[in-house]
């Protein structure tokens, strides 16, 4: 008796799968495989599969060049085995130990949002309890992971050598999705976990683009190439302002210790744009050294720090304007200022006002910040 292999669009009575198509449309997983030629055929479950994962589509040249410096590696976890569906040119899934919760979502004909939820559920288990497949643990991006049985796999892209590479990304509805990160010199890349079915077929869209799916006509593709689609944001570093007061104006007869206030304007510029602007203050009641740290400055920015106030009884030993080295992601860049008592008795103080926008009241408010020091006396 001849068995005709039919695709999902012609099937009835059985729930057949089309997972990868959903991933392409919703999660941005882009797959490039050979051409569309070939007749529909039965799956060879004895044939091994392979996948090659790039951290981004090479056509995105800006991201691709920078990601080449980020040392991205891939972890691959098997989530489900492929199970033949008699009489049809597709397959179902049998979820393996640890990933059984995905079955509750999958059995109800998952939509795009459900597939995202499945990827999240799989990633939360895999990152805490799972073990990558043999040959799929920390594999350099763009390398081929082979000798894979047919089934559903979880892709995790991360930066090599980052101890804590997991993070969360807040969604519009308020939920927090798990994600992983990689670092280049200036940027942090955030990757969503992705699910991929092996093997797959190809389907051509009306605009000429190609999706991969477990339904449709054409030959099964056992060797897949996948491009991830990360989000990108700046990396941040810190600037330390170190202040030394060589001597302090203290009137011993009156035991007067009026604070000596020093105020600094910080302007950080990157690629011609101001990326951080703030004011900090340091307060002294005796000679010594104190410092203040300004955070959230994009890596690569150069900060100009101006001592805009030093009272009336202290003069500059160093220049009143200091320019930092480029901000770094790991090491804290510092600038130093030195002042001394000028042997006069005129006093002088200051208060730094910190302005902040309140989204709840739609108003600006301010608080007094008399001393921003993080170390010293």
Secondary structure, 3 states (H helix, E strand, C coil): CCCCCECHHHCCCCCCCCHHHHHHHHHCCEECCCCCCCCCCCCCCCCCEEEEEECECCCCHHHHHHHCCCCEEEEEEEEEEEEECCCECCEEEEECCCCCHHHHHHCCCCCHHHHHHHHHHHHHHHHHHCCCCCCCCCEECCCEEEEECCEEEEEEEEECCCCCCEEEEECCCCCEEEEEEEECCCEEEEEECEEEEECEEEEECCCCCEEEECCCCCCCECEEEEECECEEEECEEEEEEEEEECCCCCECCCCECCCEEEEEEEEEEECCEEEEEEEEEEEECCCEEEEEEEEEEECCCEEEEEEEECCCCEEECCCCEEECCCCCCCCCEEEEEEEEECCCCCCCCCCEEEEEEECCCCEEEEEEECCCCCEEC
